[in-house]
């Protein structure tokens, strides 16, 4: 039952014949898990909270960074360095005291995904990497939960709904992952785009909960901010994609790990540094990223790596890194293929895997 205060608060919903009191009570009893409290997560969380979704879980292991402030509208400069889930929870609870918020300050993995997702009615989010997208999809298939999905790339956004009433899944749209996939830290994103796509994602979630409208199941909605044009791409269900019975190593599945590229962990790198081993560290991030935080490496941005291959030694171990490990893998592949390097190691997880206590320079 809705309280008198809630009836007044949600009156603009309740007076809609398609929603009414019954629809608002459906929202109150709904349990939604939001994957990510970043660019897409901020607007969709704000609208789900305002609408009155009774229980909302937030999964994110990241902290607020100054580069987030261009588009992640829940945060401000004073919160840089704080955990996003805790900041978001505090602010959203003030926004609507009649709902329950649960924070999961962790990275979703094959080991914890099923335990977390099982307690919710639907999952909504736009992970910025393919391993997590496939992980969330497969967990939702195994648990029979709908998955409202969104993605952004430069000036374009996409929205779809997977596994809705046994409809097509993410694997039906993307049977195989691309070998490499840049995120917004590598290629940039228009600041308003996450707001547009995040709001559309919240709309799909509300339609599912209310049981109204036409859900984007089997359809990919695409929006171009530069032309303001939209299109819908239909895709079919593949029954084979419902035979998932376990969660796998999704980084390996997405070919982010390769037998052709040697990996080194942050802990192993720290050991080499402490033992004063002779190594070279190459940072392939952009110069602006390097100036904000670095670990005493040589900065050679990925786009300039071919022109600066002569600066990279071949006689000692060379540790190549970027923010998360994607760009550094591209650099290593290029250097091995075009310049014959055999002494390169990719820093697993990139610089994000290095804690402040392990780094030597800021």
C-alpha positions as CSV (number, residue, x, y, z in Angstrom):
1,X,0.0,0.0,0.0
2,X,1.1,3.5,-0.7
3,X,1.2,6.0,2.1
4,X,-0.6,9.3,1.9
5,X,2.7,11.1,1.3
6,X,3.6,8.6,-1.5
7,X,0.2,9.1,-3.2
8,X,0.8,12.8,-3.3
9,X,4.4,12.4,-4.4
10,X,3.6,10.1,-7.3
11,X,0.3,11.8,-8.2
12,X,1.4,12.6,-11.8
13,X,1.9,8.9,-12.4
14,X,-1.2,7.8,-10.6
15,X,-3.5,10.0,-12.7
16,X,-2.3,8.3,-15.9
17,X,-4.9,5.7,-16.7
18,X,-2.2,3.4,-18.1
19,X,-0.5,3.4,-14.7
20,X,-2.9,4.3,-11.9
21,X,-2.5,3.2,-8.3
22,X,-1.9,-0.4,-9.3
23,X,1.0,0.6,-11.5
24,X,2.6,2.7,-8.8
25,X,2.4,-0.1,-6.3
26,X,4.1,-2.4,-8.9
27,X,7.0,0.1,-8.8
28,X,7.0,0.2,-5.1
29,X,7.4,-3.6,-5.0
30,X,9.9,-3.8,-7.8
31,X,13.6,-4.7,-7.3
32,X,16.0,-3.4,-9.9
33,X,19.8,-3.9,-10.1
34,X,21.8,-1.1,-11.8
35,X,25.2,-2.1,-13.1
36,X,27.5,0.9,-13.0
37,X,27.1,4.3,-11.4
38,X,28.9,6.1,-14.2
39,X,27.7,8.1,-17.2
40,X,24.7,5.9,-18.0
41,X,24.1,4.9,-14.3
42,X,23.7,8.5,-13.0
43,X,20.6,9.6,-15.1
44,X,18.9,6.2,-15.0
45,X,19.4,6.0,-11.2
46,X,17.9,9.4,-10.7
47,X,14.9,8.7,-12.8
48,X,14.3,5.2,-11.3
49,X,14.6,6.7,-7.8
50,X,12.2,9.6,-8.6
51,X,9.7,7.3,-10.2
52,X,9.4,5.3,-7.0
53,X,11.1,1.9,-7.7
54,X,11.0,0.4,-4.3
55,X,14.4,-1.4,-4.1
56,X,17.4,-0.4,-6.2
57,X,20.8,-2.1,-6.0
58,X,23.9,-0.3,-7.3
59,X,27.0,-2.2,-8.5
60,X,30.2,-0.3,-9.0
61,X,33.8,-0.7,-7.7
62,X,35.0,2.7,-9.0
63,X,35.7,6.0,-7.4
64,X,34.8,9.4,-8.6
65,X,37.5,10.9,-11.0
66,X,37.7,14.4,-12.2
67,X,37.3,13.2,-15.8
68,X,33.9,11.8,-14.8
69,X,32.5,15.2,-14.0
70,X,32.0,16.1,-17.7
71,X,29.0,13.7,-17.9
72,X,28.4,11.9,-14.5
73,X,25.9,14.4,-13.1
74,X,25.6,12.9,-9.6
75,X,29.1,13.9,-8.6
76,X,31.1,17.1,-7.9
77,X,34.7,18.1,-7.5
78,X,34.6,17.7,-3.7
79,X,33.8,14.0,-4.1
80,X,36.7,13.0,-6.3
81,X,38.3,9.9,-4.9
82,X,35.2,8.7,-3.0
83,X,33.4,5.5,-3.9
84,X,30.7,6.2,-6.5
85,X,28.2,3.7,-4.9
86,X,28.4,5.4,-1.5
87,X,28.1,9.0,-2.9
88,X,25.2,7.9,-5.2
89,X,23.4,6.1,-2.4
90,X,23.6,9.1,-0.1
91,X,22.4,11.6,-2.6
92,X,19.6,9.4,-4.1
93,X,18.3,8.5,-0.6
94,X,17.8,12.3,-0.1
95,X,16.1,12.5,-3.4
96,X,13.5,9.9,-2.4
97,X,13.3,8.7,1.3
98,X,10.5,6.2,0.5
99,X,12.7,3.7,-1.4
100,X,15.4,1.3,-0.4
101,X,18.9,1.6,-1.9
102,X,21.5,-1.2,-1.6
103,X,25.1,-0.6,-2.6
104,X,27.5,-3.2,-3.9
105,X,31.0,-1.7,-4.0
106,X,32.6,-4.4,-6.0
107,X,33.3,-5.5,-9.5
108,X,30.9,-8.0,-10.9
109,X,32.6,-11.4,-11.6
110,X,31.7,-14.9,-12.6
111,X,32.1,-15.8,-8.9
112,X,29.6,-13.3,-7.5
113,X,27.2,-12.3,-10.4
114,X,24.6,-15.0,-9.7
115,X,24.4,-14.4,-6.0
116,X,23.9,-10.6,-6.5
117,X,21.5,-10.7,-9.5
118,X,19.2,-13.4,-8.1
119,X,17.6,-11.1,-5.6
120,X,16.4,-8.6,-8.2
121,X,13.5,-8.6,-10.7
122,X,15.4,-7.0,-13.6
123,X,18.9,-5.8,-14.4
124,X,19.7,-2.5,-16.1
125,X,23.1,-1.1,-17.1
126,X,25.6,-0.4,-19.8
127,X,29.0,-1.9,-18.9
128,X,31.8,-0.2,-20.9
129,X,33.6,-3.5,-21.7
130,X,32.5,-6.7,-23.5
131,X,33.5,-9.2,-20.8
132,X,31.1,-7.6,-18.3
133,X,28.3,-7.4,-21.0
134,X,28.5,-11.1,-21.7
135,X,28.8,-11.9,-18.0
136,X,25.6,-9.9,-17.2
137,X,23.8,-11.4,-20.1
138,X,24.7,-15.0,-19.3
139,X,23.8,-14.6,-15.6
140,X,20.4,-13.1,-16.6
141,X,19.7,-16.0,-18.9
142,X,20.6,-18.5,-16.2
143,X,18.3,-16.7,-13.7
144,X,15.6,-15.7,-16.3
145,X,15.9,-12.0,-15.6
146,X,15.4,-9.3,-18.2
147,X,18.4,-7.2,-19.0
148,X,17.9,-3.5,-20.1
149,X,21.1,-2.6,-21.9
150,X,22.6,0.7,-23.1
151,X,25.9,1.7,-24.7
152,X,27.6,4.9,-25.9
153,X,30.3,5.6,-28.4
154,X,31.5,9.1,-29.2
155,X,28.3,10.7,-30.5
156,X,26.1,7.6,-30.8
157,X,24.1,5.6,-28.3
158,X,22.2,2.3,-28.3
159,X,19.4,0.8,-26.2
160,X,17.9,-2.7,-26.2
161,X,16.2,-5.2,-23.9
162,X,17.5,-8.7,-23.7
163,X,15.9,-11.9,-22.3
164,X,12.5,-10.3,-21.9
165,X,9.9,-13.0,-21.7
166,X,12.3,-15.4,-23.3
167,X,13.1,-13.0,-26.1
168,X,16.5,-12.6,-27.8
169,X,19.6,-12.2,-25.7
170,X,22.7,-10.1,-26.0
171,X,24.4,-13.1,-27.7
172,X,21.7,-13.1,-30.3
173,X,22.7,-9.6,-31.3
174,X,26.4,-10.1,-30.8
175,X,27.3,-13.8,-31.2
176,X,31.0,-13.1,-30.9
177,X,32.8,-10.3,-29.2
178,X,35.2,-8.0,-31.1
179,X,38.9,-8.5,-30.5
180,X,39.4,-5.0,-29.1
181,X,36.9,-2.5,-27.8
182,X,37.8,1.1,-26.7
183,X,36.0,2.8,-23.9
184,X,35.2,6.4,-23.4
185,X,38.6,7.0,-21.7
186,X,40.2,6.1,-24.9
187,X,38.0,7.6,-27.6
188,X,35.9,10.2,-25.7
189,X,32.1,10.8,-25.5
190,X,29.8,13.8,-25.9
191,X,28.8,14.8,-22.4
192,X,25.0,14.9,-22.9
193,X,24.9,11.5,-24.6
194,X,24.9,9.3,-21.4
195,X,22.0,11.5,-20.1
196,X,20.0,10.8,-23.3
197,X,20.7,7.1,-23.4
198,X,20.4,6.6,-19.6
199,X,17.0,8.2,-19.6
200,X,15.8,5.9,-22.4
201,X,17.1,2.9,-20.5
202,X,15.1,4.0,-17.4
203,X,12.1,4.3,-19.7
204,X,12.4,0.7,-20.8
205,X,12.7,-0.5,-17.2
206,X,9.5,1.4,-16.2
207,X,7.6,0.0,-19.2
208,X,8.6,-3.5,-18.1
209,X,7.5,-3.0,-14.5
210,X,4.3,-1.2,-15.4
211,X,3.5,-3.8,-18.2
212,X,2.8,-1.1,-20.7
213,X,4.0,0.0,-24.1
214,X,6.2,-1.9,-26.6
215,X,9.5,-3.0,-25.0
216,X,12.7,-3.0,-27.1
217,X,12.9,-6.8,-27.1
218,X,14.6,-8.0,-30.3
219,X,15.2,-4.4,-31.3
220,X,18.3,-2.2,-31.1
221,X,17.4,1.5,-30.8
222,X,20.2,3.7,-32.2
223,X,20.5,7.5,-31.7
224,X,22.9,9.8,-33.4
225,X,23.4,13.1,-31.5
226,X,25.1,14.8,-34.5
227,X,22.1,14.3,-36.8
228,X,19.3,13.7,-34.2
229,X,18.3,10.7,-36.3
230,X,17.2,7.4,-34.9
231,X,16.8,3.9,-36.3
232,X,15.7,0.6,-35.0
233,X,17.5,-2.6,-36.0
234,X,15.6,-5.9,-35.5
235,X,17.3,-9.1,-34.6
236,X,16.2,-12.7,-34.2
237,X,16.3,-15.1,-31.3
238,X,18.8,-18.0,-31.4
239,X,17.6,-20.8,-29.2
240,X,21.2,-22.0,-28.8
241,X,22.0,-18.9,-26.7
242,X,19.7,-20.2,-23.9
243,X,21.8,-23.3,-23.2
244,X,24.0,-21.5,-20.8
245,X,24.6,-23.5,-17.6
246,X,27.7,-21.8,-16.1
247,X,29.6,-18.6,-16.1
248,X,33.0,-18.7,-17.7
249,X,36.2,-16.6,-17.9
250,X,34.8,-13.7,-19.9
251,X,38.1,-11.9,-20.5
252,X,39.5,-15.0,-22.1
253,X,36.3,-15.4,-24.1
254,X,36.6,-11.9,-25.4
255,X,40.2,-12.5,-26.3
256,X,41.6,-9.9,-23.9
257,X,44.0,-12.6,-22.8
258,X,46.2,-14.1,-25.4
259,X,48.9,-16.7,-25.5
260,X,50.8,-14.4,-27.8
261,X,51.0,-11.7,-25.2
262,X,52.7,-12.1,-21.8
263,X,51.0,-10.6,-18.8
264,X,52.4,-9.2,-15.6
265,X,50.3,-8.3,-12.5
266,X,50.6,-5.1,-10.5
267,X,52.1,-7.1,-7.6
268,X,54.7,-8.7,-9.8
269,X,55.7,-5.3,-11.2
270,X,56.0,-3.9,-7.7
271,X,58.3,-6.8,-6.8
272,X,60.5,-6.0,-9.8
273,X,60.7,-2.4,-8.7
274,X,61.5,-3.2,-5.1
275,X,64.3,-5.6,-6.2
276,X,65.6,-2.8,-8.5
277,X,65.5,-5.1,-11.5
278,X,66.4,-3.6,-14.8
279,X,63.2,-2.9,-16.7
280,X,61.6,-0.3,-18.9
281,X,58.0,0.9,-18.3
282,X,56.1,2.3,-21.3
283,X,52.8,4.2,-20.7
284,X,50.7,4.3,-23.9
285,X,48.0,6.6,-22.5
286,X,47.5,10.1,-23.7
287,X,49.8,12.8,-22.4
288,X,46.9,14.4,-20.4
289,X,46.3,11.1,-18.6
290,X,50.0,10.7,-18.0
291,X,50.3,14.1,-16.4
292,X,47.5,13.4,-14.0
293,X,49.0,10.1,-12.6
294,X,51.9,8.0,-13.7
295,X,54.4,5.4,-12.4
296,X,57.7,6.8,-13.8
297,X,57.2,5.2,-17.2
298,X,58.0,6.7,-20.6
299,X,54.9,8.2,-22.1
300,X,54.4,7.1,-25.7
301,X,50.7,7.4,-26.7
302,X,49.3,4.5,-28.6
303,X,48.7,6.5,-31.8
304,X,52.4,7.4,-31.9
305,X,53.8,4.0,-30.9
306,X,55.0,3.1,-34.5
307,X,57.0,6.4,-34.8
308,X,58.6,5.9,-31.4
309,X,59.4,2.2,-31.5
310,X,63.2,3.0,-31.4
311,X,62.7,4.4,-27.9
312,X,61.7,1.0,-26.6
313,X,64.5,-1.4,-25.6
314,X,64.8,-5.0,-26.8
315,X,67.4,-6.2,-24.4
316,X,65.5,-5.9,-21.1
317,X,61.9,-6.7,-20.0
318,X,59.5,-3.9,-21.0
319,X,56.3,-3.4,-19.2
320,X,53.6,-1.8,-21.3
321,X,50.5,-0.3,-19.7
322,X,47.5,2.0,-20.2
323,X,44.5,2.7,-18.0
324,X,42.9,-0.8,-18.0
325,X,44.9,-2.9,-20.3
326,X,43.2,-2.6,-23.7
327,X,45.4,0.0,-25.4
328,X,48.6,-1.6,-24.1
329,X,47.6,-4.9,-25.7
330,X,47.1,-3.1,-29.0
331,X,50.5,-1.6,-28.7
332,X,52.2,-4.9,-27.9
333,X,50.4,-6.6,-30.8
334,X,51.7,-3.9,-33.2
335,X,55.2,-3.9,-31.8
336,X,55.5,-7.7,-32.0
337,X,54.1,-7.9,-35.5
338,X,55.8,-4.9,-37.1
339,X,59.0,-4.5,-35.1
340,X,59.8,-8.1,-33.9
341,X,59.7,-7.4,-30.1
342,X,59.8,-10.5,-27.9
343,X,60.4,-8.9,-24.5
344,X,57.1,-7.1,-23.9
345,X,54.7,-7.6,-20.9
346,X,51.2,-6.2,-20.6
347,X,50.3,-4.9,-17.2
348,X,47.1,-6.8,-16.3
349,X,44.3,-4.4,-15.5
350,X,46.4,-1.4,-16.4
351,X,47.3,1.4,-14.1
352,X,43.9,1.0,-12.4
353,X,45.2,-2.2,-10.9
354,X,48.0,-0.3,-9.1
355,X,47.1,1.1,-5.6
356,X,48.4,4.5,-4.5
357,X,50.7,2.7,-2.1
358,X,52.3,0.8,-4.9
359,X,52.9,3.8,-7.2
360,X,55.9,6.0,-7.0
361,X,54.8,9.1,-8.8
362,X,51.6,11.2,-9.0
